[in-house]
C-alpha cells in the first residue's frame, strides 16, 4: 500500500472504549425527523472503532504476517491507514468508471443518434467505383463534443428481417467534428469502391424509378471525447430519396444522317426535365440507353394518360428500336437540359423496322409519343448498367410535313402530259398520259433535306357532303345540257400519289440532272421523288389525283361509275362525281365563306436519308387539316379543245351555278 508498517508489540494494540474514557454510546448522531418512527441514532466511538478496524484489517493483517505489527496496533495507526487509502480507492474507482462506463455511454449515444441525407452527388465513375460527394446530418449525437476519427464505412442494401443485406461497396470518411447537443453536418468527398455490381443496381434502381429506399451504413470508428479515445460500432439506416425526372421531353427533334451499311438513322434532339431530388449524378460522361417503342400504346387514338402508362413499362409489346446516346450526362437538382442522339436501328429485325416506321410516321404527323429508355448499357462502369428505366415524351413536328396545296386550272382542270411536259390534249386525257391533281407545299421538319418517293395519300374532307349537278356542253353559242347526276354523301376527296411526270409543272426543277438540257428534261419527266429542304425553306411539288378505291361506288348512282364524258376514257377517264368533285368542293366551301378546303391525308411513302431507306410498307403518316386553296378557274370549270378557234367554240362547262347542295 506504500504506507510505513507499524512495529509489532503489545503496546501498539488498539485501546478499548473504556480505556479511552468513553461510554459505548454517548452522543446522538442523527436526530430523527418529525414523524419518523425509528429511534434516534447516537454517536459511538465503538462504531467508529469498528469501521476503522474493518477498513484497515487487510493491511494490518499483512503487516502482522510480516512481523512488523502486533495485534494491538493503535487506533491512530489504523485511522491513518484508512485516511490514506480512501482517495486511492476513489481514484481507482474513477479510473474503473472511465475505463468501463465511458465507452458504454459513447456507444449508447452513437446508437441513439440518427443520420439523414442532406445531399449527395455521384460521379464520375470507372470500372472499380464512383466518386461520392455526400453531406449527412447527425442528430442526437450526445451532450459532449467529440471528434470522429477517419474511418471506412460499408454500405449495404436493405434486407427484410436482417440487419443488412448485400454489400454495395466501401466509402472512406475523413476526421469529422461532432457538436454537443446540436445537429452535426458530416461532409465528405470520397470514392465508393463498389463491391457488387448486382447490389449497387438493386440499391440504386428503385431511386431512379422514383421510389425512396434505405441503405445500411456499417463500420467502426474511433471517437475522441473528454480526452479519451473510444472505439464505437456504427449501424445506421440511411434513407435515400427518390430521384424522379419530371416532365422529361424531347424537343427540337431533327434527322441528322442515315447509314445503310449499319441500318442506323441518327436523330438529334434536346431533352429537358426537372428533378426535385437531393441526389445528383454529375460528370457521368457519355451514357447509352436502349430505346423501346410500343406501337399499340402510341396509337393516336389512345388517350395521353393511358399512352404514358402503357408505353412507360417494359412489356411483351415493347420493341427495341435503337439506342439513345447522351454525350455528357448529368442529373442536377432543378431544371436540366441535355443534348441527345437517338440511333434508330433497322438491323434489329422486322419488328424494329415496323416500329420505326410507326414512330416516324406519327412524329411527322405531329403526334406526341412515348419512348421507353432502359440503361445505361455498355458502360465502362458495369455496375451502372440497367439501373434506370425512364420515359421520354417525344413531341411531334410543330408544323405538318405538308403545309398546304393549290388547285388551279393548269394542274386540276387541264393537267400535264407526262411525255412532253405540256398541258394535256383534250383527247389525250387517259391515265398514264395525263396527270391532274394539286400542287402541294411542304418542308422538312429538321435542319437537313429529306427525300420521299412512292407517296400514296388518301385525302378526306373534314365532313361528308352531297350535291346534284348539271354539266353543259357549248357548241358554238348554244349551251347544251349534257348530263345531270346526283353525288351521294362522302368525305372522300381523292387519292394523291407521286408519279413520273409530276415535275412537268416545274421546268426549272433540277434534282442532280444531266447538264445536257435534252437529257435533263427526260430525267425530270421520269422523276417521281420529292425532296423537301430543311426548315425554314418550303418546297412545292405536284401530286396526281385519282379516285380512292371504292370511291365511285360510294358517290355515284348505281351503273354510272364509268367515264363521265360519253364513256370515253381518252376524254375523261373518271366518273362524273370525281370529275366534278374538285369544283363542287370549292363551291361548297366558298359558300361557307372559306377560301380553302381543309383536308386530312393519310398514307405511306418511302423515306430516304443519305443511303438509308425506310420503306413505304413501314412508313405511314397522317397530315391533319391541310388547307388546299383554289383559283376562280376551279369554280368556273371549263375545258375545251386545246388552242385555236375550235377550242373557244367547243368546250365543257361546269360552274357553282350548276351545283345544288341540300339545305344544312
URQUI-V580059 format. One line per field, one symbol per residue. psi: psi as a letter, one per 40 degrees, with the letter a starting at -180 (. if undefined). burial: b if it has 9 or more other ideal C-beta (glycine too) atoms within 8 Angstrom, else e. Layout:
psi->???
burial->???
This chain:
psi->eeihihiiideeihiidddeeiidhdhhdhhiiheieiiiiihhdddddddddddedddddddddeeehiefiidddddddddddddddddddddddddddddddddddddeiiiihdihhhiiiaddaiihhihihhifeiehiihhihihihhiiihheidiaihdaihhiihhihihfiihhhiihahhhhdhdddddddddddeefhiihihhiaiihhhhfeihhhihhgihhhhiighhifhihifhhhdiihddeehhhhiihhiihheiehihifeahihihhihhdddehdehidddddddeeihadehhheaihhgdghihihahihiiihhghheeeiddddddddddddddeeeihihhhhhaiifidgdeehfehhiihhhiiidiidheaihhiddddddihheddeiiiidefeihedhhibihiiiiieaeiiihiifhhhhiiieiiiiiiihiihhgaehhhhdiiihhihiehcihhihiheeedegdehhgfiiehdddddddddehfihhhiiiehhiiihhiiiiihedddddiihefeahdgeehdddheiiddddedddddddddddefieihhihhhaiihhhhbehhhiddehiihhhfhhhiiidddeghhhahhiidddedhihihideehhiii.
burial->eeeeebebeeebbbeebeeeeeeeeeeeeeeeeeeeeeeeebbbbbeebeebbebbeebbeebbeeebbbebbbbebbbbbbebbeebeeeeeeeebbeeebbeebbebbeebebbbebbbbbbbeeebbbbbbbbbbbebbeeebbbbebebbbbbbbeeeebbbbbbbbbbeebbbbbeeebbbebebbbbbebbebbbbbbbbbbbeeebebbbbbebbbbbeeeebbbebebebbbbbbebeebbbbebbbbebbbeebbbbbbbbbbbbbebbbbbbebeebbbbbbbbbebbeeebeeebbbebbeeeeeebbbbbbbbbeebbbeeeebebbbbbbbbbebeeebbbbbbbbbbbbbbbbebbbbbbbbbebebebbbbbbbbbbbbbbbeebbbbbbbbbbbbbbbbbbbeebebbbbebbbeebbbbbbbbbbbbbbebebbbbbbbbbbbbeeebbbbbbbbbbeeeeeeeeeebebbebbbbbbbbbbebbbbbeeeeebeeeeeeebbbebbbebbbbbbbbeeebbebbbbbbbbeebbebbbeeebeebbbeeebebbebbbbbbbbbbbbbbbbbeeeeebbbbbbbbbbbbbbeebbbbbebbbbbbeebbbbbbebbbbbbebbeeeeebebbbbbbbbebbebeee
